[in-house]
């Protein structure tokens, strides 16, 4: 762990310095594969829309009754999708291989690094995931204990791996149905393989949206940990600094403080800086701080 920024809070004659630590969270390989996959998946969904426009037959409903059509003409026109089939196919068939290779490397890394133990669900994950959802909906005060990922994340991230595999295999089935007739038959034939591929695309888009919303709700610290690999957390250690010393620090800018600067006219006894734990400055944990002492 590395010491990071410090925060100063005034308490009468003292300033309390809260020290922050950085905890390693995401390995470099996970971060690279995650950020590579982000634009690739976006291109795959976009190019898939360009292809689907040429034969948009899917809808939700029964008989002649249609509740929802995938997708209305206004949707296509708003995104300038019509008559771009060739562009969509060229993009889709190039990025599909990058998507597949990136996913394959990701799975290999999970297996050989041992990270799979933190992502794959265990016997308690299903029950705990329900508690996580209730907590996120503010229907439960406390969330169940977690390690690197909570139970809902572990289930979702594992499902995404199988969804990616399903997307690749169904995509190959409808790309080369004759050459891969056995694979196409495994998915129920060309029509069923196309339905399954389309459904997986919708699920990926839904996961994409929910994932972004969860990142926003989780806050900046969680987002930057996927960039830097470090999760910043406040330490239990706090230091009481006399205000006569703290006034010489650049408190308002809230910048990192490396050391206490003391002028010649303001000597400092080492006993004036006292480590503080559990709201105490003595060996007696029940004795509260009196700033007037």
C-alpha positions as CSV (number, residue, x, y, z in Angstrom):
1,X,0.0,0.0,0.0
2,X,1.1,3.5,-0.8
3,X,0.3,6.7,1.2
4,X,-1.6,9.1,-1.0
5,X,-3.2,12.5,-0.3
6,X,-3.9,14.1,3.1
7,X,-7.0,16.0,4.2
8,X,-6.9,18.6,7.0
9,X,-9.9,19.3,9.2
10,X,-9.9,22.0,11.9
11,X,-10.8,21.1,15.5
12,X,-10.4,24.2,17.6
13,X,-6.6,24.4,18.5
14,X,-5.8,21.3,16.4
15,X,-6.0,20.2,12.8
16,X,-6.7,16.5,12.1
17,X,-4.9,15.1,9.1
18,X,-6.6,12.1,7.5
19,X,-4.1,10.0,5.6
20,X,-5.3,8.1,2.5
21,X,-3.9,4.8,1.2
22,X,-4.0,3.2,-2.2
23,X,-5.0,-0.4,-2.5
24,X,-4.2,-2.5,-5.7
25,X,-7.5,-3.6,-7.3
26,X,-7.3,-4.3,-11.0
27,X,-4.2,-5.9,-12.7
28,X,-2.8,-4.3,-15.8
29,X,-4.0,-7.0,-18.1
30,X,-7.6,-6.7,-16.8
31,X,-7.6,-3.0,-17.4
32,X,-6.1,-3.2,-20.9
33,X,-8.5,-6.0,-22.0
34,X,-11.5,-4.1,-20.5
35,X,-10.7,-0.8,-22.3
36,X,-9.9,-2.6,-25.6
37,X,-13.2,-4.4,-25.4
38,X,-15.2,-1.2,-24.7
39,X,-14.9,0.4,-28.2
40,X,-14.9,-3.0,-29.9
41,X,-18.3,-4.0,-28.5
42,X,-19.6,-0.6,-29.4
43,X,-18.5,-1.0,-33.0
44,X,-20.0,-4.5,-33.1
45,X,-23.4,-3.4,-31.9
46,X,-23.4,-0.4,-34.3
47,X,-22.3,-2.4,-37.4
48,X,-24.9,-5.1,-36.4
49,X,-27.6,-2.4,-36.6
50,X,-26.4,-1.5,-40.1
51,X,-26.7,-5.2,-41.1
52,X,-30.0,-5.8,-39.4
53,X,-31.7,-2.8,-41.1
54,X,-31.7,-4.8,-44.4
55,X,-33.9,-7.5,-42.9
56,X,-35.5,-6.2,-39.7
57,X,-38.2,-8.8,-39.1
58,X,-38.2,-9.1,-35.3
59,X,-41.0,-7.7,-33.1
60,X,-42.7,-8.4,-29.8
61,X,-46.3,-9.4,-29.9
62,X,-48.7,-12.2,-30.9
63,X,-50.6,-12.9,-34.1
64,X,-51.1,-9.7,-36.0
65,X,-50.7,-7.7,-32.8
66,X,-47.3,-5.9,-32.5
67,X,-46.4,-4.3,-29.1
68,X,-42.8,-3.4,-30.0
69,X,-41.0,-3.5,-33.3
70,X,-37.2,-3.7,-33.7
71,X,-36.8,-1.0,-34.8
72,X,-39.1,1.9,-36.0
73,X,-38.2,3.8,-39.2
74,X,-37.7,7.0,-37.1
75,X,-35.0,5.2,-35.1
76,X,-33.1,4.3,-38.3
77,X,-33.4,7.7,-39.8
78,X,-32.3,9.4,-36.6
79,X,-29.0,7.4,-36.6
80,X,-28.6,7.6,-40.4
81,X,-28.6,3.8,-40.6
82,X,-30.5,3.0,-43.9
83,X,-28.6,1.8,-47.0
84,X,-25.3,1.1,-45.2
85,X,-25.4,-2.7,-45.3
86,X,-22.0,-3.1,-47.1
87,X,-20.3,-0.8,-44.5
88,X,-21.9,-2.7,-41.6
89,X,-20.8,-6.1,-42.9
90,X,-17.2,-5.0,-43.6
91,X,-16.9,-3.5,-40.0
92,X,-18.7,-6.5,-38.4
93,X,-16.5,-9.1,-40.0
94,X,-13.3,-7.4,-39.1
95,X,-14.0,-6.5,-35.5
96,X,-15.6,-9.9,-34.8
97,X,-12.2,-11.4,-34.8
98,X,-10.7,-8.7,-32.6
99,X,-13.6,-9.2,-30.2
100,X,-13.1,-13.0,-30.2
101,X,-9.3,-12.8,-29.7
102,X,-9.6,-10.2,-26.9
103,X,-12.2,-12.4,-25.1
104,X,-10.0,-15.5,-25.5
105,X,-7.0,-13.7,-24.0
106,X,-9.2,-12.4,-21.2
107,X,-10.4,-15.9,-20.3
108,X,-6.8,-17.3,-20.4
109,X,-5.7,-14.6,-18.1
110,X,-8.5,-15.3,-15.6
111,X,-7.5,-19.0,-15.6
112,X,-3.8,-18.7,-15.3
113,X,-3.7,-15.7,-12.9
114,X,-6.2,-17.1,-10.5
115,X,-8.5,-14.1,-11.0
116,X,-11.3,-16.5,-11.9
117,X,-11.7,-17.1,-8.1
118,X,-12.8,-13.5,-7.7
119,X,-15.1,-13.4,-10.6
120,X,-16.9,-16.7,-10.9
121,X,-19.9,-17.1,-8.6
122,X,-19.9,-19.5,-5.6
123,X,-22.7,-21.3,-3.8
124,X,-23.7,-18.1,-1.9
125,X,-23.7,-15.8,-4.9
126,X,-27.3,-16.2,-6.0
127,X,-28.7,-15.4,-2.5
128,X,-26.3,-12.6,-1.9
129,X,-27.0,-11.1,-5.3
130,X,-30.6,-10.6,-4.3
131,X,-29.4,-8.7,-1.2
132,X,-27.2,-6.6,-3.3
133,X,-30.1,-5.6,-5.6
134,X,-32.3,-4.8,-2.6
135,X,-29.4,-2.6,-1.2
136,X,-29.0,-0.8,-4.5
137,X,-32.7,-0.1,-4.6
138,X,-32.5,1.3,-1.0
139,X,-34.8,-1.4,0.3
140,X,-32.0,-2.8,2.5
141,X,-29.7,-0.8,4.8
142,X,-26.5,-2.9,4.5
143,X,-25.0,-4.8,1.6
144,X,-23.7,-8.3,2.1
145,X,-19.9,-8.7,2.6
146,X,-17.9,-8.8,-0.6
147,X,-14.3,-9.2,-1.8
148,X,-13.2,-7.6,-5.0
149,X,-16.7,-7.9,-6.6
150,X,-20.1,-8.3,-5.0
151,X,-22.3,-11.3,-5.8
152,X,-24.4,-9.5,-8.4
153,X,-21.2,-8.4,-10.3
154,X,-19.8,-11.9,-10.2
155,X,-22.9,-13.4,-11.7
156,X,-23.2,-10.6,-14.4
157,X,-19.5,-10.8,-15.4
158,X,-19.6,-14.5,-15.7
159,X,-22.7,-14.4,-17.8
160,X,-21.0,-11.9,-20.1
161,X,-18.2,-14.3,-20.8
162,X,-20.7,-17.0,-21.9
163,X,-22.7,-14.3,-23.8
164,X,-19.5,-13.4,-25.7
165,X,-18.9,-17.0,-26.6
166,X,-22.5,-17.4,-27.7
167,X,-22.3,-14.3,-29.8
168,X,-19.2,-15.5,-31.6
169,X,-20.6,-19.0,-32.3
170,X,-24.0,-17.9,-33.4
171,X,-22.4,-15.1,-35.5
172,X,-20.2,-17.7,-37.3
173,X,-23.3,-19.9,-37.8
174,X,-25.2,-17.1,-39.7
175,X,-22.0,-15.9,-41.4
176,X,-21.1,-19.2,-43.0
177,X,-24.2,-21.5,-42.5
178,X,-23.1,-23.9,-45.2
179,X,-19.4,-24.3,-44.2
180,X,-20.4,-24.6,-40.5
181,X,-23.6,-26.5,-41.0
182,X,-23.0,-28.7,-37.9
183,X,-22.6,-25.6,-35.7
184,X,-25.6,-24.0,-37.3
185,X,-27.7,-27.1,-36.7
186,X,-26.5,-27.1,-33.0
187,X,-28.3,-23.7,-32.6
188,X,-31.4,-24.9,-34.3
189,X,-30.7,-23.9,-37.9
190,X,-30.1,-20.5,-39.5
191,X,-33.3,-18.8,-38.4
192,X,-32.9,-19.8,-34.8
193,X,-29.1,-18.9,-34.8
194,X,-30.0,-15.4,-36.1
195,X,-32.7,-15.0,-33.4
196,X,-30.2,-16.1,-30.7
197,X,-27.5,-13.8,-32.1
198,X,-30.0,-10.8,-32.1
199,X,-31.1,-11.6,-28.5
200,X,-27.5,-11.7,-27.3
201,X,-26.9,-8.3,-28.9
202,X,-29.9,-6.9,-27.0
203,X,-28.6,-8.4,-23.8
204,X,-25.1,-6.9,-24.4
205,X,-26.6,-3.5,-25.0
206,X,-28.6,-3.8,-21.8
207,X,-25.5,-4.8,-19.9
208,X,-23.6,-1.9,-21.5
209,X,-26.2,0.6,-20.3
210,X,-26.5,-0.9,-16.7
211,X,-22.8,-1.1,-16.4
212,X,-22.3,2.6,-17.3
213,X,-25.0,3.6,-14.8
214,X,-23.5,1.5,-12.1
215,X,-20.1,3.1,-12.7
216,X,-21.7,6.6,-12.4
217,X,-23.5,5.7,-9.2
218,X,-20.3,4.1,-7.7
219,X,-18.4,7.4,-8.1
220,X,-15.1,8.6,-9.4
221,X,-12.9,6.5,-7.2
222,X,-14.3,3.3,-8.6
223,X,-13.9,4.5,-12.2
224,X,-10.3,5.7,-11.8
225,X,-9.4,2.3,-10.2
226,X,-10.1,0.7,-13.7
227,X,-7.7,3.3,-15.2
228,X,-4.9,3.3,-12.6
229,X,-5.4,0.0,-11.0
230,X,-5.5,1.6,-7.5
231,X,-8.5,2.1,-5.2
232,X,-8.0,5.0,-2.8
233,X,-9.4,4.5,0.7
234,X,-9.1,6.5,3.9
235,X,-6.7,5.1,6.5
236,X,-7.7,4.5,10.1
237,X,-4.6,6.5,11.1
238,X,-5.2,10.2,11.9
239,X,-2.6,12.7,13.1
240,X,-3.4,15.7,15.4
241,X,-1.4,18.7,14.3
242,X,-1.3,22.0,16.4
243,X,-3.0,24.8,14.5
244,X,0.1,26.9,14.8
245,X,1.9,24.4,12.6
246,X,-1.1,23.7,10.3
247,X,-1.5,27.3,9.4
248,X,1.8,27.1,7.5
249,X,0.5,24.4,5.2
250,X,-1.4,25.0,2.1
251,X,-4.8,23.8,3.5
252,X,-7.2,25.5,1.1
253,X,-5.7,23.9,-2.1
254,X,-6.0,20.4,-0.5
255,X,-2.8,19.3,-2.2
256,X,-0.6,16.4,-1.0
257,X,1.5,17.2,2.0
258,X,4.9,15.5,2.1
259,X,6.3,17.0,5.3
260,X,5.6,19.7,8.0
261,X,7.4,22.9,7.3
262,X,8.3,24.9,10.5
263,X,9.8,28.4,10.6
264,X,12.8,29.4,12.8
265,X,10.5,31.2,15.2
266,X,8.1,28.3,15.6
267,X,9.9,25.3,17.0
268,X,8.0,22.0,17.3
269,X,8.3,19.4,20.0
270,X,7.9,15.9,18.6
271,X,5.3,15.1,21.3
272,X,3.0,17.8,19.8
273,X,2.2,15.5,16.9
274,X,0.3,12.6,18.4
275,X,-1.0,9.6,16.5
276,X,-4.7,9.2,17.0
277,X,-6.8,6.0,16.8
278,X,-10.4,5.4,17.9
279,X,-11.0,9.1,18.8
280,X,-8.3,9.0,21.6
281,X,-4.9,10.5,22.1
282,X,-4.0,8.4,25.2
283,X,-3.7,4.8,25.9
284,X,-7.3,4.9,27.3
285,X,-9.7,4.2,24.4
286,X,-12.7,5.4,26.4
287,X,-11.2,8.9,27.0
288,X,-12.6,11.4,24.4
289,X,-10.5,14.3,22.9
290,X,-10.9,17.6,24.7
291,X,-9.7,20.3,22.2
292,X,-9.3,22.8,25.1
293,X,-6.7,20.7,26.9
